């Protein structure tokens, strides 16, 4: 057992709430600060992308004993539903039989996580913005404005779980030899909604992750328990079809009519949300170190914000907590070594999932409708089913495993090079399911 510490967590989002619950169940006093109002008492902002819980996230929830409660909030999705213009709807299975990602509303999950942490004895201080910290002394300073009188709080440890634009990380950046980078992609996103049918049923298949790939932009839709779908439109900020150019209802009508004719009945809802909800940017943030001595540490987006195209942002943040907890058990009361071991293990994996997430954006928006890409996936799936000891698809390594992200990235690159060679085979469209192709992959695997 660890000696009890008085600990502050800054940020009451998903990762902050889970961390608070872990720390409380480990016997610590925990106070969570958040500049925002209590999300249980306000309507969400219209900036949400539905969450895709996968194996890493479930493992973290299972360890702290709340997996089953959260499963009651989720819908399993075992396949992609591809909506390609001028083609019938078709489906792509994610993995083996029984493998699925789980769609959860961010707002519903966040409210539940806060309830669970509060029930365990965590204290929450909402609408209390942290303006500064004294890192060597683990003091926190909050106030209404940057120039108002501040309250001072004394803690023994402080965790920054306050998101991509973390106030805690901002303070850490002022120390010598702190590396930091941020990269915004030129694509933004906007939340849209497809409501339930009058009887509360879903208008689209509710066991699928729906994708409308359109090259430079795409629409996705994930089901909610109430029969609705949370949709997200990803689109460039500038260009012919962009958030800058769709400025009137007439232009929005033309856009949705042209590119999403199969959900024509929903255009009025999509158009309403298009103009009501904000357009949000997406950023990749990398930094190091993630900790200061034995006092301060970063978790989740504060340490490694990524773009959302692998559905791993929450899962990676939850996995941070799993790894941190493992180090707490190993190093007991030696928090400096806990933090050193935690950041050493997580940093390369955070960098790897950042790269994988960007790669998956290219795949989802531009390749999933490409016949050659689909053939490539059919070959991979067939070979993997016949030789599971030799070939696990990259998506499965990331989503249905808790092996390191860095390992998945390295093996995925190797598999990509092998498939590049396979796709050069003469008449591959006719030969794809023949013994010759299987033998070629085995030979290439042996050579590498």
N, C-alpha and C positions, 0 to 999 in steps of 0.2 A: 504493500500500500504506500502511496505517496503521502508526504506531509501535506496537510491542507494549505492551499494558497488562496489569497484574495485576488481574483482574476477579472479583468475587463475584456470584453469582446466588443469591438466597434463594428456595427453592422448587424441588423436583424434579418438579413436575407436568408436564403436556404442554407448556405454554408455556415454563416454565423450562428444560426439557430441550432444546427446539428452539432457544431463545435461546443456550444454552450451546454447542450444536453450531455455530450460525452464528458465534459469537464465536471459537470454537476454530479453525474453518476460515478465519477472517479473520486468524489469526496471533496471537491473544491467549492468555495464560495464564488459565484459567477454573477456579474452584472453586465447586461448588454445595453449599449448606447446606440441610438439611431436618430439622425436628424429629421427623419420623416415621421409622419403620424403613424399610429398603430394600423397596420394594413388590414386588421380584422374589422376596423371601423370605417374604412373608406373604400370607394370604388377604385378598381385598378386603372392605370393610366392609359390603357390602349397601346402600350409599347411591348406587349408580351409576345413571346414565341412559345408555343406549348412545349413542355419538357418531354424528353424521351429517356425514361429511366431504363438503364441496362445493367448488366451484371455487376459492374463496379459500384454503382449506386446502391443496388440491393444489398450487396455485401456490407457496405457501411451501415445501412439501416438495420440489417440483421444483427450485427455485432452489438448494437446498443439497444436491441430488443423492440424495435418499432416497425419491422418490415411488414407484418401482416396488417397493421392498421393503415399503412400507406398503400398497400395493394388494393384496399377497398376503394381508393380514390382513382384507380388507374384502369385503363383499357388496354389489353394486349393487342399489338399490331404485328402480324407475322409476315407481312409482305408490303411491297410498294405497289400502288396502283398508278399506272402511267397513262396520263391523258395527253396523247399526241394528236395534234390536228390531222384530220384526214385519215386517221387509223382507228380501228376499234380499241376500246379500253383493254389494256392487258396488265398482267400482274407479274411481279418478280419476287419470289420467296427470298426472305432475308437469310435464312440459314437452314439448319436441319429441322426435322419435325420437332415441334415443341419450343423452338427458339423464337423469341419475340422481343421487341422493345415495347415499352409501356407509355402510353400518352397520359400525361397529367397536366392539368391546368396549373400554371405557376402560382396564381393567386390562391387557389384552393390549397395547394401544398404548403405554401408559405404560412398561411393562417394556421394550418394544422400543426406545422413544426413549432410555431411559437406557442401554441396551446400546450403541446407536449413538454416543451422546455419549461414553461411556466408552471405546469403541474408538478414537474420534478423539483421545483424550488428556485429556478433561475429568475432573477429580477430583471425587468426590462424598463429602460428609461427612454421613452419615445419623445420626439420633438426636442431633443437635447443634442445639439451639434457639437462635436469635438473640434476645437480650433487648433489645439496644440498639444504636444506631449513632451515631457521631460524624459528622454529615453534612459539615461543612467539611473534615474530614480523611479521610473515607471509611474509618473504622475500624469494625470489627464486633466485638461482644462476645457470646460464647456461654457457656452454663453449664447445669448440671443443673436448677437452680431460679433464680428471680429473686433469691434471697438468698444463693445459693452463690457461691463464688469463680468469677469469670469469666475466660475466655481472651480475649485481645485479638488481633485480626488486622488487619494493615495492607493496604489495597487502594488502587487508584487510581480504580476505578469500582465502584459497587454497584447492582445491579438488583433490584427487588422483584418477584418472580413468585410470591409466597406467598399468593395467593388473596384471596377477598372480605374476609377479616378480617386483612389484611396487617399484619405487625409493622413493616415498612418504612414503609408509608403512615401508620400510627399515629404514628410518629416525625415524619413530615413534617407531620402535622396540627397540630403544636405551633408551627409557624412562622406568622408574621403573614400574613394575606390568603390563607389556604388554605381553599378552599371544599369542603364535603363534605356529602353527603346519603345516607341509606339508607332504602329503603322495602321492607318485607316485605309480600307479598301474603297474603291470608287462606287461601290454599290451600297444602297441603303435599304431599309425595310419598313414596311407599314403593316400594322395588324388589321385584318378584315375578319368578317364573321359570316358563316352560313348558318342560319338559325335552324332549329329542329322543325320537323313536320308538326302539324297541329296536334297529332296524337303523341308527340314527344319522341318519335322515332327519328333516326338519322336519315338524311337525304342521300348520303353516299355510303358505301361499304364501311362499316365501323371497325373492321379488323385490318384496315390498310392505312398506310401513310400515303396520302395522295400527292402526286407531283404533276404539275403542268410545265414541262421543260420547254423553254422558248429561246434558247441561245443566250442572249445577253441579259435575259431576265427570266424569272420563273415564279410560279405560285405554288405553295404547299398548303395542305390542310390536314389537321389532326383532330380526331373526335374527342368530345367531352362527354361526361356521364349524362348530362342533361339533354343529349340529342343534337346539340349544336356542333359545329366545327370551328376551331380557331384557325384562321388562314393567315398566311404571311406572304406578302408580295415583296420579292427581292428585285430591285431594279436600279440601274445607274442613276446617279443624281443628275447627270447631264447627258444629252444626246437626243436622237430622234424619238425614241421611246424612253422617257425618263420622268422622274419626279418634277423636273424643271419645266417640261413641256406639257404635261397633262394638267392644265390649269382651269379648265371649265368642265361643266357637267356634260356638254356635248362631246368634248374630247375624251372624257372618261367613258361615255357610252360607246363611242367608236372603238376605243381601245379594248374594252372587255368583250364587245361583240366580235371583234376580229380575232382575238387570241384565245378566248375562253367560251366558244359557242356552246359547249356541252353543259355549261352551268348558266345559260342565258337567263333562266328564271330567277337567278340570284343577283343579277346585275344591279338592281335598285339597292339591295343591301350592301353589295360590294362598293358601289359608288358612294353611298352615304358614309360608310366607314373611311373611304379613301380621303374624303375631305374633312372628316371629323377628327380622325386620329393623327397623331404626329408622325413625321418621318424621322426615323432614327438611323444613326450611323453605326458602323461595326469596326472594331479596332482589335488588333493583336498587340498585347503588351508583354514585354519580357523584362525581367530585372534580376539582379543578384548582388548581394546576398538577400535572403529572405528573412534573416534574423539579426538581432543586435544583442550580443552577449547572451545572458540568461534572462533577458527581460521582455524583449519584443519579438514577435514573429508575424509573418503574413501568411494568409491562406486564401485559396480560391482565386477569384478574379483580381484581387489586390496584388497577387504575386504573378499571375499568368492568365490574363484575359485572352480569349480566343474567339474567332468567328464561329457561328453556331452550326456549321454545315455537317458535322459528324454527330451532332446531338450529344456531345461529350462535355460541354461546359460544366453543367451541374455534376455529372458523374466524376469528372476529374477533380472538382472541388471536394466532393464527398470522399474521394479516394485520398486526397490530402489528409483528411481527418483520420481515416483508417491507418495510414502510414504513421502519422503523428502519434496516434494511440499506441501502435506497436513499439515505437521508440520510447514512449513513456513507460511502458512495461519493462523494456530492456534496461533503460538507464535510471529508472526509479526517480530519485530527487535531483539528479544532475541535469538541470534544464539546459545548460549550455551545450552539453553533448547531445541531449534530446534534439535541440534545434539544429545542430550541425549535421547529425545523422539524417534528420528529416529533410533538410534542404538538399543534401547531397544526393539522396535517392530520388527526390521529386523533380528537381530542376531539369535533368535531361529528358525525363518523361513529359514534362510540361512543354518543353520545346518541340518534342516529337508530335504531340497531339495538336499543337498549333500548326505545324506543317501539314499534317494529315487533314485537318479541318479545311484548310485552304484548298488542298488538292480535291477534296470531296465536293467543294462548291463547283469546280470546273466539271467534275463528273456529273453531278446532278443536273446542272443547268444546260450543259452542252453535249454530253455524250450519251445520256440514258435513252435518247431517241435515235441514236446512230446505229444502223444495222451491223456495222463491223464491231462496234463495242458490245452489242448484245450477243453476237456470235462468240466473241472473246469470253464473255461471262459464261455462256453455255459450255464452252470447252473447259473452262476452269471448274465449273460446278461438276461436270461429268467426271473429270479426272480426280477431283477432290473426293467424290463419293466412292470411287473405285480404289483410291489410294489415300485414305484419310491420315495415314501416318506420315505421308510425304507432302501433303498440300492442304493447308487450311486457308480459306480466302481471307484477304486482308480485313474486310469488314467484320468477319466473324472473330478475328484475333482482337480487334478493337472493342467490339460490342458484346460478344458472348464469352468473354474471358477476362481474367484479371492479371494476365501476364503484362509486363511493362510495355507502355506505349512505344518506347524506344526500340524494343525488340520487334514489335509489329511493323514499325516504319522500316527497319533494316530488312526484314524478311519480305515485306511488301515490295521494296525496291528490287530485290532479287527476283521475285516472281514476275514483276513487271517486265524485266529484261528478258526473262525466259519466254513470256507470252509474246513479246515483240518479235522474237525469232520464230515462234510457232506461226504467228499470223502472216509471216512472209512465205509460208508453204504454198506451193503452186496448187491452185484449185482447192483452197482451204474450205470454201463454202460447201463443196461436195464431200470432202474428206474428214470434216471436223470430228465425226463420231467413229472414225475407223481406228484400228489397232495401230496403224502407222503413226498417228498423232500422239497416241498414248506413249508409244515407245520413244518418240522424239522428246517428249517432256521428261521422261525418265532419264534419258541420255543427257539432256541439258542440266537436270538436277545433279546428276553424278559428276558432271564436268565442273560445276560451280561449288 
